[in-house]
Amino acid sequence: MNFGIDRLLADPELRRPLAGKRVALLAHPASVTRDLTHSLDALVAAGVEVSAMFGPQHGVRGDLQDNMMESPDFVDPTYGVPVFSLYGEVRRPTAQSMATFDVMLVDLQDVGCRIYTFVTTLLYVLEAAARYEKAVWVLDRPNPAGRPVEGTLLQHGWESFVGAGPMVMRHGMTLGEMGHWFIDHFGLNVDYRVIEMEGWVPDAAPGHGWPPERPWINPSPNAPNVNMARAYAGTVMLEGTTLSEGRGTTRPLELFGAPDIDARAVIGEMHRIAPEWLVGCTLRDFWFQPTFHKHSGQLCSGVFIHADAPGYDHAAFRPWRVQAAGLKAIRSLYPEYQLWRDFPYEYVFDRLAIDVINGGRALRDWVDDAAATPADLDAIALPDEAAWEETRRPFLIY
């Protein structure tokens, strides 16, 4: 199969509208071609006049580890073009940066989750392009989490850099498709085009969203593999908790744990509370010691979420519910556990991070309510998931 960048490079007719245009590239380390050439180098070699680069969270180089670690602007040492950070002094393109190009190519590998900030960066780029009358092309890439949707809709008034609009946590769209929805939902008047993939079959085995013949390259420092991408719509909630999500280990955002829990007991309680939510994956108790971040240097008892084992069932796996069950199990076993982390999260200073992540209080309220059952959370989430399925349907390309 071919990604959008591969098709653009292979077909002179697709590139023809770029002739004589100043072209910007929004990219990161995973912005590579089939032969693993970075898209910037490949576009320049193909004769495209690249006049600027833009970088999302974690930077063009993908070197910054954590949330709210900002990247500076700089000049690319190879081509001498300005590189503008969209996660530094600004998160929206400025008038100055928008003046450097006519067409922006967006070539970002996403992981299929509302909170992954490349989604919001795309919206901000589209809004700026509409204002300054610039064109935006998305060079489309697979959604490695596939088509399934899960989670509650972001509530009105809870918009943030990790919540661009009323979508569910696991949205099941590519960035190219998401751009079409943004334009429709927000009423944007923008010259928009998707360079579609060729041969991508969503949810087809064995990759279930990610073509196994293509190597995985971290789009951000803590996105090390496809298992992480599958689990992330659940494990990202750990960023709003005092539990470790595995930063400081080699397998971040595939696990959760802490020094003061018994992971084997937690898994047992998860099966007692919501066995139907755990279908499609394998939970394994293990030990780990983060080298940095939460519980650095401490031995932690952990739960590893395997969405890569023989027991993986792509249609059945529901990572948001798996992680919700994990949080509920800890609250059940340790009622006084200081679960929720109170700190500034993605530039929101007046709300708990867990609520910012979920786009509302429903998940936290459910975890903290000792009488709440899985059916109670399903009663909120299932209608939202069905509504999102219908909302996104007109914008699906593949």
Stockholm file with secondary structure:
# STOCKHOLM 1.0

chainA/1-398         MNFGIDRLLADPELRRPLAGKRVALLAHPASVTRDLTHSLDALVAAGVEVSAMFGPQHGVRGDLQDNMMESPDFVDPTYGVPVFSLYGEVRRPTAQSMATFDVMLVDLQDVGCRIYTFVTTLLYVLEAAARYEKAVWVLDRPNPAGRPVEGTLLQHGWESFVGAGPMVMRHGMTLGEMGHWFIDHFGLNVDYRVIEMEGWVPDAAPGHGWPPERPWINPSPNAPNVNMARAYAGTVMLEGTTLSEGRGTTRPLELFGAPDIDARAVIGEMHRIAPEWLVGCTLRDFWFQPTFHKHSGQLCSGVFIHADAPGYDHAAFRPWRVQAAGLKAIRSLYPEYQLWRDFPYEYVFDRLAIDVINGGRALRDWVDDAAATPADLDAIALPDEAAWEETRRPFLIY
#=GR chainA/1-398 SS CBCHHHHHHHCHHHHGGGTTCCEEEECCTTCBCTTSCBHHHHHHHTTCCEEEEEECTTTTTTCCCSTTCCCCCEECTTTCCEEEESSSSCSSCCHHHHTTCSEEEECCCCCSBTTSTHHHHHHHHHHHHHHHTCEEEEECCCCTTCSCCBSCCCCTTCCBTTBCSSCCSBCCCCHHHHHHHHHHHHTCCCEEEEECCBSCCTTCTTTTTSCTTSCCCCSSTTCCSHHHHHHHHHHGGGGGBSSBCSTTSSSTTSEEEETTSCHHHHHHHHHHHCGGGGTTSEEEEEEECCSSSTTTTSCEEEEEEESSSTTCCTTTCCHHHHHHHHHHHHHHHCTTCCCBCCSCBTTBCSSCHHHHHHTSSHHHHHHHCTTCCHHHHHHHHHHHHHHHHHHHGGGCCC
#=GC SS_cons         CBCHHHHHHHCHHHHGGGTTCCEEEECCTTCBCTTSCBHHHHHHHTTCCEEEEEECTTTTTTCCCSTTCCCCCEECTTTCCEEEESSSSCSSCCHHHHTTCSEEEECCCCCSBTTSTHHHHHHHHHHHHHHHTCEEEEECCCCTTCSCCBSCCCCTTCCBTTBCSSCCSBCCCCHHHHHHHHHHHHTCCCEEEEECCBSCCTTCTTTTTSCTTSCCCCSSTTCCSHHHHHHHHHHGGGGGBSSBCSTTSSSTTSEEEETTSCHHHHHHHHHHHCGGGGTTSEEEEEEECCSSSTTTTSCEEEEEEESSSTTCCTTTCCHHHHHHHHHHHHHHHCTTCCCBCCSCBTTBCSSCHHHHHHTSSHHHHHHHCTTCCHHHHHHHHHHHHHHHHHHHGGGCCC
//
